[in-house]
Amino acid sequence: MAEGRELDRSYLYLVSAILAMEPSRVLLSLARDCGGGSITEKVQSFIWENCISKADENFHIPYLKSYLKKLIVEIESHGNEVLDELYGWFACYMTSSKGDGSAEGNSRVLKCISFLLPDDCSELPSCPQLRKLVVPLQCSLNMLEGDTGCSIWPSSLFLSEFILSHPEIFSNKSCFEVGSGVGLVGICLTHVKASEVVLSDGDLSSLANMKLNLELNQLSTGADLSESSVDDPLLVKCIHLPWESAVESELQGFMPDVILGADVIYDPLCLPHLVRLLSFLLNREKPYPHNAENSNHCSDTRRDGTAPGNGSGAQRAAPALQEGPVAYVASVIRNVDTFNCFLALAKAKNLNVEDVTENFVPSNLLPYMHSYDRSSVRLFALSHFCVPDSSEKLRGLEEEEEEMEAKQEEVEVIHSWSAPRSLSTSLMYSFAQRDDTEVLDEPLYGHFLHVTGVGRPYREEVLSKLESDGSKVVKDVIFGPGVKKYRFCKHMSKQRLPGLSDELMKNGKHFILIRNPLEILQSFDKVVPPSFLELGLADLVSIYSELCQLGKLPPVIDAADLQQDPEATLRCLCEDLDIPFQAAMLKWEAGPKSIDGVWAPWWYSSVHKSTGFTTKRKYPSPFPFSLYDLLEQSLPFYNMLKCHARGSSLLKPHLPLPSLPVPANEKLLVWVGDEIIPRDSAKVSVFDSVVQGGDSVWEGLRIYNGKIFKLEEHLDRLFDSAKALAFNNVPTREEVKEAIFNTLIRNGMFDNAHIRLSLTRGKKVTSGMSPAFNLYGCTLIVLAEWKPPVYDNAKGITLVTATTRRNSPNNLDSKIHHNNLLNNILAKIEGNNANADDAIMLDKDGYVSETNATNIFLVKKGRVLTPHADYCLPGVTRATVMDLVVKENIILEERRISLSEFHTADEVWTTGTMGELSPVLKIDGREIGDGQVGPVTRRLQIAYKNLTEGSGVPIPTYQEA
């Protein structure tokens, strides 16, 4: 018989678990128990007859689908046959769309919680004859965000087991529950014959769902008191009771003997309101005796988040039998700081808190519910202890207030400005760990919502709790007196609205926290649809600019640096803010914080799991390309600020920030494509041919006295080179000239400047070598810089001979002035390694061609010689100097020249637009002539200078300038 009862109980557990929607793994385990280790045909028949076939339209179909699938896999994996009916219903579920969307959002389902009462409970007046109490409940499956009041929490189950296991505590007692949720505790109270049951909740949606659940259990909610007696044992009163707005007048009519609460110790922001409410309900204005031990002090509490019980010798029912009301609060301690905050608030309200978990261990009435961890729940008894008379208490409070006011002083405010999802909350938690800093979480949020009218799920709650007058926030909240040296204010940039006091920006220390929009956008739309305005990156740039104008250059830190090396980044930030770094800033406790804004449940779920700055994931999630346009809009603003971020240069392998040869070139305007943009924004696409294969042509131009020297000649060569390379969609000559003129005028460059003029084949539609992919037209780049001649034309230069040979027309004709300069660069590397200014390049036959950057001339016995342009570029400056040689009545000879002829020359010079005419004093360690600048060289330098001063294409508006 005993074995049969155990078998029956196993089947009872299984059907109870299915009705309670336990996880599939639990159901499979219970099914194996029924079958003695495997899911037999008998067990399958039981599941079919008692569960699946009886599932009505109210049952959660996706749950059954999932369970059936795993059940069939389990049976088949052990080589057993699956009941045809199970196959049939699974196929029916899979082909039907019914219920497919019911798991989405915060939709609710019907569960049945079966309390399996012990065999010896029949003596209890509340025990059902079948020793099973089945409670149907409509509840939410989502226990993480939204609709949480309609979920079944572990503490509710624990408190319900406690009530059913100890009915003597609640029978014939007036009971009041705070935060009643689904109403399960209230239903259990009616079963143990409580004389009065009052349930309350601050959320109207939860309250409506609670009333529905009471009606499902044949209980009256008091909607029409005319039809029910106030003494009706089946009457449950339901009231809307937001803790933060509860006033004593609306509670005067309630004098409960027992107050209950399940999982109400969770939000630090709500704890003061909860404790105030409990204090009022427990503080009856009538005398009652107290246990001597508890008459004038609160039980000691431990810093590990627990409170000591009454000890092994304590009477089991002592807290319940004392006169006066008592509260029983069941809670999972998820965060020690939050719980300790609750204890401190309770002590301040003269509430005694005892951990009575071991004294009132409930019977295991839910043995089938393996997902319910009973051991994680603690039970606390709260009651009032004796306090001094009211006048003495009032004097004590006044003294405390005076002491607090005396401690308050003017604080130094640290403003953190950022966009959402930028690790700003983590940084706030970091500063909260400092012993000299208090923090404020978005103090301007109420003002922002009030002025803009934007919608948020928590809008009304924010407006009810935060000051919405921006002027008052700035004066009284942000810059009000405090008890610590610093006040850290976390601000969202979009919350700085027009009309706020100028003091906000003028006073305090400011810094800006940025994060790549690529990282922000993927998580942003969990609460609010992302938009450019919501991101607030343009506002961040505006804040940076305004602070700079005020002479308060703000430090900029990148969230990526905080993730990569938080200590180094925080040290840098503290140094910039002129405050000492504290190692405590690197760690914090997981869970919600008392400093969190009321919006924390919507935004802070991830950071609540953290205990420090988390390392960035090595591989990111795919980017949602529906947000691609928004990314394009946002990135420029991020990049503007990123260039000012100090942390980046300190955390990664880096080179020192180089100094520019001409510091004035730090701020330039560059023509790229069809627009003029700042230097740091001057970029071409990664699909441009110049990036893909160096597929571009270029020219160097010099500006003298408001004129561009040899402009037409350079443009002739540019267009010849483009034609030789078969460029299509080339801009016109006039368009190129206009781009050059506009760039020079915008930069105010009319003398001693150089232009690097490039024309690429343009952007490709996809990466690859073929010009057939170039369908966008050519890309024109006009890079103008302040640049004197790059060589020392007074003292001369040195050359060495490179082993790298100059390109042959057999391979790539040097007459095409192309950007693919690897041949020249390899030779230049050799020159750099030899500490020479440049390197001579020989042709394939060993004759001198040119240097890596210039054409070359020599003087021997009064004659000027230069190599043929067979292998070298026929430079514009080369041609100009050749003309000057002839005009100076010097014999000019153009022929093949060997290297030894240069070694033994009387004079040598190089020519090029960038360096003009540069004397060479040494080649391969050999002095040229007497080692000084020769007379012919000097004569031609003067002639060239005279020519540049008087000729060239005028820059429009130069005379006006």
N, C-alpha and C positions, 0 to 999 in steps of 0.2 A: 504493500500500500504506500509506504514511504517513497519507494522508487517511482510509483505512478504519480504521486503528488509532485515529485521533482520534475517529472516529464511534463505534467500539465503546466507547472510553473514556467518551464522553459518556453513553451508555446505562448503562455501569457506574456512573457517578456518580449517575445518576438512581435506579436501583434501590437503590443503597447508601444514598442519602439517605432514600428511603421507609422502608427497614428501620430506619434510625436515627431515624425520626420527626422529621426536620428540619421547620421551619416551612413552611407552605404556600407562602409567597412564594419560598422557596428551591427547592422542588420545581417551581414554575411556571417559574422562571428556568432551571433545568436542563432542563426539558422543551422550552423554547424553543431552548436550545442544541442539543438533539438534532435539532430540526426545522429548523435553520438560521434561526431567528428567529420561527417560529410553531409551534404545536402541531399538527402534521399528523396525518393519519389513521394514518400509520405509527407515529408516536410514541404515539398513543392506543392502537393495537393492542398496542404493546409494554407500555404501562402496564397494560393489561387482562390480557394473557397472563402477564406476569412478576410482577405485583404484586397487583392487585385480586383476580383470580380465585383466586390462591393464598393469599390471606389466610385463616388458620385462626382458630379461636375464641380463640386466645391473642393475636391482634392487637387493638390498641386501636381498637374500632369508632368511637367519637366522633371520633377523629383521621381515620379514613378518610372519615367523613361530611363533615367540614369540608373536607378536601382535595378530595373529589369535587365538592362544591358550588362551590368556587372554581375548580376545573379546568373545569367546565362553563361557568361564567360567563366565564372567560377565552377559551375557544374560541368561544363565541357572540358575544362582544363584538368579535371580529375577523372575523366573518362566515363562520366555518368550521362545518362540520357535526360534530355530536357523535356518536361511535360509539354505536350502539343499546345495546350491552352496558353502557356506562357509564351511560346513562340508566336502564337497567333495574335495575342494582345500586344506583344512588342512590335510586331509588323504593323498592326493597326495604329499604334502610337506613332511609329516612325513615318508612316505615310499620311498622317493627319497633321494639319497645321494647328489644330486645337491646342491652346495653351502655350504656343511657342513664345509668345511675347510676355508671358506672365512673370518671368524672372527678371524682367528689366526694371530699372528705376527702383522705386520704393514700394512696389505693389505688395499687397498683403495676402497671406494664405491662412488656411484654417488648420490648426494643429489641435490635437487632443492630448492633454497631459494626464496620464493615468497614475494616480497615487495608489500604490499597492500596500494596503494597511496590514500590519502583522496579525497573526492568528489570534492573539490575546487581546485584540482591541475591542471585542464585542461588548465589554463592560462599559465602554465609553459612550456617552449619549450621542456623540457625533458620528459614530462609526457606521457606515452603510452596511446593510445586511450582507452584501456580496464582498465585503472587505476590499472594495475597489472604488475609488472616487475618480471619475473621469470628468475632466474640465475642458470643454472645447473653447478654443481661443482663436480669434482672428489676430494675427500678428505679422510683423515685418521680418523678412529674412535678412535685412541689412542692419548689421549691428555696428557699422563703422561711421556712416555719415548720413544724416537726414533720417527722419522717422524712427530715431533710436528709442523714443518713448513707447513705440509699439513693438519692440523686440522683447523676447523673453531672456532676461539676464540671469546668470548663475545665482546672484544674491536673492532674486525673487523666488527661485526654486528652493534655496536654502531656508528662507524665511517662511515659505509655505510649509516645508517639512517640519520646521520648528513649531509652527502653530498647530499642525495636526498631531504632532508627537506630544505636545504639552497643552492640551485643551483647557486644563485647569487654570492656566494663567489668563486665558482670554474669555472663558465662558462667563456670561452675565456681566461682562465689562464693556464699557464704552471705548471703542477703538478708532483711532484716527491715523490714516496713512498719508505721508507726504511723498509726492512723486510716485503716484500709483501705477503709472504705465499701462500695462494691459489689463490690470484689475485682478490678477491671479491671487494676490494676498487677500484682497477683500472677499473673494469667493470662498477662500479657505476659512476666513473669519466667520462667515455665516454658517459654515458647516460645524464649527465648534460652539455655536450658539452664543456668539457675542451679542450683548444686549443692543448695541448700536454700532454701525459700521459707517464711517465717513471716509471717502476716498477723495484725493485731490491731485491735481496736476496743473502745471503752468502752461501747458501746450494745448490749445483747443482741439487740434487734430487728435492728439493722444486721448483727450477727454472724451471725444465723440466715439473713438474706437473702444475705449474702456466701457462706455455705456452699452455699446453693442455686445460686448462680451458678457456683461452682466445679464443682458436679456437672453443671450444664448444659453445661459445657465439658469434660466427661469427665475431670475431675480429682478425685483422692481428697482428702478433707478430714481424713483421719486419725481418723475416728470409730471405726474398728476397726483399730488398728495391727497386730493379729494377722494380718490378711489382706494387709497391705502391708509391704513392707520399708521401713525408715527411709531407705534409699537410693533408693527409688522416685522417679524423676524426675517422676512425675505426682502425687506426694504434696505437698499444701500444708497446713501446720500453721496452724490458726486458734485464737487465744487471746483470751480476754476480758481487756482491759487498760485499765481506767479510769485515766487519767493521774494524777488527784489521789490515788488510793489505791494506786498501784503502789509496791511495795517491792523493794529490791534482791534479796532472797532469791528471789523468784519469777522474776527475770531472770538469775540466776546461770548457768543452763543455756544461755543464748543468747550466742554469741560471733560476731555477724554481721560480715562484711567490708563490707557496704554496708547502710546504713539509708536508707529512703525515706519521704517524706511528701508528700502532695498537699493543698494548701489547709488546712494545719494552723495557720497563723499568722492567727487570726481573732478569738479571744476573749481580751481582756486578762487575764481572771480565770484562764484555763487556761494562759497562757503560762509562768508559773513552773513548773507541773507538766510541761509539754512539754519545757522546757529541761532540767529535772532528769532527765527520762527520756532525752533525747538525750545528755546528759553521761555518764550511766552506760553507755549502749550504746557510746559512742565512747571511753570511758576504760578500755581494756584494761590490765591490770596486766602488761604485757610491754614491753620496750624496742623502739622502732622509730625509724628515722632520720627526720628532718624536713628539709624544705627550709630552708636557712639563713635565707632572708628571713622565714619564718613561724615560726621557732623560739621566739620569745619575745614575740610581740605579735600582737594581732588586727588584721586589715585595717581601715584607716580606713573609717568609714561616713559617708555624707552625710546631712544633715538633711532632704533632700527625699525620704527613704525608699528610696534605692538604695545599693548598696555597690559600690565599684569592682571591676572584674574584674582579671585577671592582666595586662592590657595586650595590645597587638597582638603583642608578641614572645613571649608566654607559650606554653609547649608545650601542645598541645591537650588531652592526656590527663593533665596533671600531677596534678590532684587525685585521679584514680582510681588512678594508678600508685604513689603514695606508699604506704609500708608503714603498716599500721594501718588501722582502719576509717574510712570516710568516709560522710557522710550527704548525700543529695541531696533538697532540699526545693523543690518547685515551688509557687508561690503567686502569687495576684493581690493586689497591695498596695492594699487598699481604703481603708485608713486609715493615714496616715503616722505618727500618734502610736502606734498599735498596733505598727507595724513597728519603730519606734525603741525601743519598750519591749522587743521581742524581742531586738534587737541588744544593748541594755544588759544584759539578763539573760544572754545568751550570753557576753558579755564577762566578766561576773562569774563564770561557770562555766569560764573559760579555753577557750572555744570560738572557733575562727577561722571567720568567715563571709565567703565570697567569692561575688560575683555572677558566675556562669560562663555566663550565658545566651548571650552572644555566642560563647563558646568551644565550646559544645555545642549549636549550633542543630540541632534535629532535622529530619529530612526531613519534607516535607509528606505525611504518610501518610493524611490525611483531607481531600483536596482538595474533596470534595463537601459538606463540613460547613461551610457558610457562617455558621452561627450560632456557631461556635467561633472566638473571637478569640484566635489564638495569640500575637499581639503583646502582649496584656495580661498574660501570664504571665512571671514571672521564675524563673530556676533558681539556687538557692544551694547551694554545697558547704560542708559544715561538718566540721571536724576539730578534734582537741585539739592545742594547742601546748604547748611545754615550760613547766613551772611550777617554782617553787622546791620544795625538798624539803618533805615533809609537816610537819615541825616548824616550818619557817619560815612555811609557809602557815598553820598553826594560829595562830602568834603574830600573823600579819597579821589573821586573822579576829577574834581576841580584841581587838586594838587597835581594829579597826573597830567592834566591838560596844560597847567602852568609850566610843569617841567618840560613837556614836549615843546611848548612855544619858546622856552628859554634856549633849547637846543637848536631851534631852527635858525638858519642864517642864509645869507645869499649864496647861491650855488653857482658854479661855473658850468654852463650848458654846452654839451657836445652834440651837435646836430649831424645826424647821418641821413644823407639824401640818396635815394635809390629808386629803381623801377621795381615792380613786383617780381617775386620769384628769383631774387638776386642774392640769396643767403642772408638777407637783412635780418631775419628773425634769429638765425644762428648767431649773427654778430651781436644782436641785442642780448641773447642769452650769455654770450661771452663776456660782455661788459657787466652783466648782472652779477657775475661771479666776483667782481672786484669788491674789496671791502670799503672802498671810498666812493662808490658810485651807486646811484639809484637810476632806474630806467623807466621810460614812458613809451608805450607801444602806440604809435600813430595818434598822438593827441589831437591832430587836426582833422581826424576822420569824420567826426560829427559835423564840424563846420563844412567839410567837403560835401557830405551827403545832403545837408540842409540847403546849401546854396545851389548845387548842381541838380538836385532832384533825381540823381541816378538811382536805379533800382539795385538792391542787393537782398539776398535771402534774409539777412539779419538787420536790415535797414532800421526798422522801428526800434529794435533793441538797442542799437547804437545810439539813435537819437534820444532814447529815454535815459541812457546812462552817461553819455558824453556831452560836454558843453558844446553847443552848436554856434555860439557867438565867437567868431574868430579872434576878435580883439581881446575878449576875456581869456580865451585859451592862451594867447601869446603872453598876456600880462600876468595872469594868475596861475596858470598851469605850467607853461613852459619855463617862464622866468620867475615863478613864485618862490618863496623861501623853502628851504629844505633842511634836512638833518645831515646830509653827506656833502662832501666837497664838490663832487661832480654829479651832473644829471645828464644821462644819455637819452636823447630823444630820437627815436626811429621815425623818419618821415618818408612818405611816398612823394615823389617829385610832383605828381599831378595834383596833390592836395595843397600845393602852394598857389592859392587862387588870388586874383587881383583884389585889392582892397585890404589885404592883411597889413598889419602894422610893419613899418620899415624896420622896427627893432628886431624883428625875426631874423633878418639877414645881417643887420649891423652888429648884433651882439652874439657872443658865444663863439665857439670854435666849430668850424664846418668841415666835413669831408664828404666825398662822393664815392659811392660803391656802385660799380658797373658789372654787368655780366653780358656775355655774348647773347644776342637775341636768338641765336640758333639753339641755345640751351633753355632760354626762358619760354619760348613759344610752345614747346611740346607739352608743358604742364600747366600752362596759363589758363586754358579754357575749361578746367574742371569746375570753376565757379562762375566765371564771367567770360563771355566770348571775347577773344583777343581783338584788339584794334590798336591803331597807331596812338590814339589818344589815351587808351587804357595803359599802354606800356609806359608812356611818359618819358621816353628818351629825349625827345625834343625839349621837354621841360628841364631835364637834367642838364642839357647843354646851356639852356638859358640861365639856370642857377649858377653854373660854373662861370659863365660870362659876367653875371651880375656881381658875384663875389670877387672876381678879378678886378672889376671896375672899382669896387670898394676897397681895393688893396688887401683883400683877404684871400690870397691864392689858396684854394682848398686842395688838400691831398686827394688823390684819386687812387683807389685800390680796385683791383679786378678780382671778382669772385674765384676765378681760376687759380689765382695765386693763393687765396685763402685755402683752397682745397689742396694745392700742391705742397705748400709749406706754411701752415697757419702760424707757427711761432715767428718765423722770419717776417711774415707780412704784418702781424700784430705789433711786433717790435718796431718796425718801420712806421706804422701808423701812430703808435704811442709817441715815438720820437717826433713825428711831424706835429702832433697835437700838444707836445711839450708836457706829457704826463708820464709817470713811471709805468713800465710794463709790469704786469703781474702774471706769474705762471698759472694762477687759478683761471685765467681767461681761456685756457685751452680745453677745459672739461666742464661738463655740467651733468646733472641727473636727467635721465630720460623721463618723459611724461609731460603733461600740461604744467604750466607755471602760473603762479598768482599774478604775474606781470602780463600775462597774455590778454590781448583784446578780446572782446566778445565774439569776434569773427574767427577765432582760433579753430573751432571745430571744422570750419570750411576750408581753411588754408594751411593749417599747421600739422596735419596728420603725419607727414614725413619727418619734420623736424622734431616732433615729440618722440620719435623712435631713436633719435640720435643722442649721443653723449659727447659730441665734439664735432669739429668740422670734418665731414666725410670726404674721402678721396674720390676724385672724379672717376667715373667708370671708364675702363680702358676702351671699351667699344660702346658707342651710343646706340640709342634706339633710332629706327628709321624716321626721317623728318617728314611730317605731314605736308605734302606739297600743296594742299589747299591754302597753306599759310605762306607760300613762296613770295607772293607780292608784298605781304607785310614784312617779311624778312628783308627784302630788297629796300623797302622804305626805311627800315630801322637801322640796318647795319652802318650806314654812313655816320649816324649820330653816335653809335657805340665807338666807331673807329676814331671819331674826333676826340672823344674823351680818353680812349685807350692810349693814345700817343702821349698823354700826360700822366699815365699810371706809373708811379715810382716802383711799385713792387715787382713788376715784370722783369726789370733789369737786374734784380737782386736774387731771383729765385732760379733762374735757368742758366745753363752754360752760356756765357755771353762775352762779347768783346766790349771794351770801353767805348763809350760814345765818342765817335771821332770828331775832331775839329775840322771845319771846312777850310779849304785853301783860301777862300774869300768868304768871310763870315756873312757878308751882305746877301749871299746866295741862299741863306737859310729860308728866306721868304721870296719865292718866285711864283710867277704865273706862267703856266705852260699851255700851249695849244696842243690838244689831243683830239683827233677826229674832226669835230666841228665846233669845239668849245674851248674856252680858256678856264683852267682850273688850277687850284693851289698845288704847290710842289708835292706835298705828301699824298695828294689825291690823284696825281698824274700817273695813271696806269693804263695799260692796254689789256685787252681780253687774253685769257690763257689760250683762246682759240685763234689769236692773231698769228699770221704767218711768221712774223719776226720771232715769236716765241716757239712756234712749231718747228722752224727750220732756218732761222736767220734770213728769211726770205724778204729782203728789204734793200732799198738803196738810200744813200745819204750824201749830204754835202756839209762842208764847214764854211761858215760865212763870218766875216768880221765887220764891225761897225766902227767908223771913224768920223768924228765931227758931224753927226747927223746923217751920214750916208752909209749905204751898204756897199762895200767894195766888191767889184766884179760880180754883182748879183746876176746879171744876164748870163755870163759865162758859166757860172755855177748851175743855174737853172737849165742851161743847154745840156750840161753833162747829166744832171738829174733825170731829165726826160729821155735822153739817149739811153741811160742805164735801164730805166723802166721799160723802154721799148725793147731793148736787147733781152730783157727777162720776160717779155710778153705780158706785162701787167695790163689788166682790163679795168675799165671804170676809173681812170686816172683823173684827178682834179685838173682843171685848166690852169694855165700859167698865171692868169690873173687871180684865180682863187688862191693859189699858193702864195703869190705876192701879198694879197690882202691878209692872209693869215700871218705872214711874217711881219707886216707893218703893224697889225693890231697887237701882236704879242709884244713887240718892242715898245709901242706907245703905252700899253697897259703897264709895263714894267718900268717905264721911264728910262729906257736904255737908248742913249743916243751917241755913246762914245765908249771906247775901251770895253766893248762887249763882244761876245762870240755866240754864234748860233749853230746848234747841231740840228740840221734839217733832215728829217727822215720821212721816207714814203714807203710804207709796207704794202705787201700785196693785199693786206686786209684780213678781216676775220673770216674764219671757215665755219661752215655749218656743222662740221664734225672734225675731229682730229684726224690728221693724215697728211701725206706729202703732196697729193695731187692738187694743182691749182684749180681743178674743176670744182673743188669744195669752196672756193672763194667767191661767194655770191653777194657779199655786202658792199663791195667796192673797196678802194684803197684807204688806208689810214694815214693821215698826215700828222706829223709830230714836229712842232717848232719849240725847241728847248733853247731859250736864250739865257745866258749867264754873264755876270760880270767876270771877265777873264783877261788879264794881261797876257802877253806872250808867255808860253809855258816853259821856254828855255832861257838861260842867262845869255842874252845876246851881246852883253858887254864883255863878259869874261870868257865866254865860250863853253863848249861841251866836250864830252869824251864819248867815243864809240868803241864797240867791239864787234867782231864778225861772228854772226850766228851760224850754227851748223844747219839750221832750218833753211831750205832753199825756197826762193820766191816761186809762186805758182807760174806754170807755163801756160801759154794760150792753148796748148794741147789739152789742158785739164780745165782751167777756169781763167778766162781772160781778165787780166788785171785792169783793163780799160773799162770794165763794168765796175762802177763804184758801189759795191754791194756791202751789206752789213755782216756777211759771214766772214769774220776777220780772224779765224783760228790760225791761219797761216802766219799772219802778222803777230798774233798774240804769243804764239810759241817762240818766235824770235825775240819778242819783248821780254819774255820770261828769262831768256838767256842773258839779255842785257841787264836786267835787274839783278840776276845772280852774280854778275861781274861788277856790280856797282857802277855801271855805265849809264849814260843818259838814254841811249838808244842802241840798236844793233843793226849792223849792215847785213843785208841779205843778198846772196849771190844767186845767179840764174843757174839753170841746169848744167851749163858748160863751165861754171866757175867764175864768170865775169860778174862784176858788181852791178846790181840792179837798182837798189834804193835801200833806205833803212826801213824799219818796221812801220814808220809813220810819216816819213818825208822823202822827197827827192834829194839827190845829192850832186854836188859840183866840186870840181877841183881846179886849181890854178897851177900851171907849170910853165915857167919861163914866159910869163905874161899872157899866156893863152888860157882861156876858160874851156873846160871839157865837162861834159855830162853824159851819162849812159843813154843809149837809145831807149825809147819807151816801148820796147818789145815785151818786156816782162814787168815793167813798173807802170804805175798809174801816171798818165800824162797830166800832172797836176796843173791847176790854174795858176798857182803861185810860181811854179816852175816855168810856165810859159811867159809869165810876166817878167821874171828875172832874166830869161833869155832875151826878151825884147830890150830890157834895160842894158844888158851886156853889149848888144849891137849899137844901141843909142850912145853908149859911152865909148864907142869906137875901140872896143876890145874884141880880139879874134875869138869866135865861138866855134867849138867843134863838138859835134854829137856823134859818138861812136861807142863801140864796145871798149870797156876799160877794165883792166885786171886789178886785183886787190893790191898788188905791189905798187902799182902806179899811185894809188891813194896813200899808201905808206910813205912814199917818197915825194909827195906833192909839196909845193910851196905853201899853198893854202887850200883849205876844204871848208865848205859850208853846206848846210841843208836848207831846204825851203818847204814851207807848208803854211796853210792859212792860220793854223793854231799857233805856230812858232815864229812865223815870218821868216827872216833870213838869219840863221844861227851859225856862228863860226865854230869849227871843230878844231880843237887843239891837240887831240891825242886819239889815235886809232890803234887798238890791240897793244897798248902800252908804248907805242912809238909816237914821239912828238912830231907834230906836223910843222914843217918849216922851222922857225925859231921858237915855236911854242907860244907865240903871241897872235893876236888877231891881225891878219895881214892887211896891206893897203887896199888891195882890190876888194876885199870883203867890206872894209869900211866904206869905200866909195859907193859900192852897190847898196849898202844898208841906207846910206843917206838918200840915194836916188829913190829907193823903194819908199822911204818915209815921206819924201816929197810927193811921190805919186799918190799915196794913200790919203794925204791931206787934201788933195785937190780933186779927186775923182771918186765916182761911185753914184749909186742911185739914191736920191734924197728920200728921207723918211717923211711922209706927210705930217704936217702940223709941227715939225721940229722947230721951225723958226718961231711959231706961236708959243712953244714951250719955253 
